[in-house]
Amino acid sequence: MATQKAIVLEQIGAPLTLGERSIPTPGEGEVLIKVTVCGLNPYEHYARDWGLYVDKSRIPIVLGNDIAGVVEKLGPNVEHALQVGDHVFGQSNYLKNTNEQSGLQEYCLLDAYTTNKVPQGFTDDHGASLCCNIIAPFWSIFGAHGLDLPFPFPAGPHDARQARDYSKDTILIIGAGGNCGKNAVQLCKLASFGTIVATAAGAKAADIASYGATHVIDRHADDQEQQIRAIVGDDLIYAFDAVNLDHTLGVSCLSNSKKGTLACILPGQVDAEKFEHKTAGYEEKFTQGQIHNQPALAAVFAACLPTWLEQKKIRAVPWEVLEGLDPEKVNAVLDGYRDGKGPSKQVHVHVS
C-alpha cells in the first residue's frame, strides 16, 4: 500500500512529529486531494495542547482543517462538478472522525459537495485562507445554532425563511483584528448590515474599516463598552465574539431592555449575577465552525464562495508561507498561539 508523510499528534500536550501514513482511498461522495496548502489556525494549538475536539481513541492524529490542493481521484457518485486535475479548496469534515480528512499530510480526502474550485486568476493560497476562518463566523452569525439570521444569498434564501433587509440593523464584532473577525466584518457587509461596530487594536482601524466596519473601537481602551454604547445605545441585540473565552464584554454591550444574543466560537461563560439588570434576558451561543453541521446551507455557501471571491465581494485575508512538512516549524507557530504571540497573518504550510 502506498504511503505518505504526515505531521501527527501522538500525545495531547506534546509537540507534533513527522510520521508515515497510508494514502487514503476516496469513498462515496469524496475526492482524493494532493495537498498543496494547509492553513494553520489557533484551533491546531487548542487540539495539540488542550485536546479540543480530539478523539483520543484514534491517536496518532493528523491536524489541519484549511485545505487546498489538486484533485487526484474521484470517489463513487461524485456529482459535484469536479475533475481530476482541478485546483480546489475546502474544509475537512471532522464529523467523520477520521485522519483521512486532515491537511498536514501529502494526500487527504474532502467531501465533494463542500469542495470549491479555485477561481481563475487566484491561487491555492487564496482558497486555503477561505475555509475555517470564514466558515466559523458565517455559521455563528447566519447558522441555525448561532444568531440564526437568514443570509441574503444571490439566488434567494437557502431555506423557507425570507432573508430580510439588514440595512437598519446593527451588529457588534468583537476581535475583528483576527482572521475570523475580519471575515465576520466582510460577511456582515455582504449581507448589507447598516451598522457594523468592530473592536480591534487601534493600529488596525483602517484595515478593519476596509473590510466594511462602520465603526472601529480600540480593544485596548478602558472604556470600550461606553464607546460601543455611544454608537448602539440600548438597542444592540446581535453580537459575535471571535476571540475571547471571557464573554463579559459581549454580553455587557447587549441591550438591557431587549433580549439580545452573543454568538461565539470559543467556549466560555460570564458571571450571570452581573447581568441581572438585563430585564429581557440574553443568550450566549457557542457554535462550532464546521460547514458540514448544516448540509443544505453548506452546499449553497460553498457554491457562492468562489463567485464572491471573483467579484471581490469577499477577499482573502493575508497569509505567510511555511515551506514543507516540517514539524519543528509547525510547532513553533502553535507555540506562538499558545503563548499569546501568534502570527499577524495566517500561516500556510506549502505541503507540495
Disulfide bonds with the S-S distance in Angstrom:
none
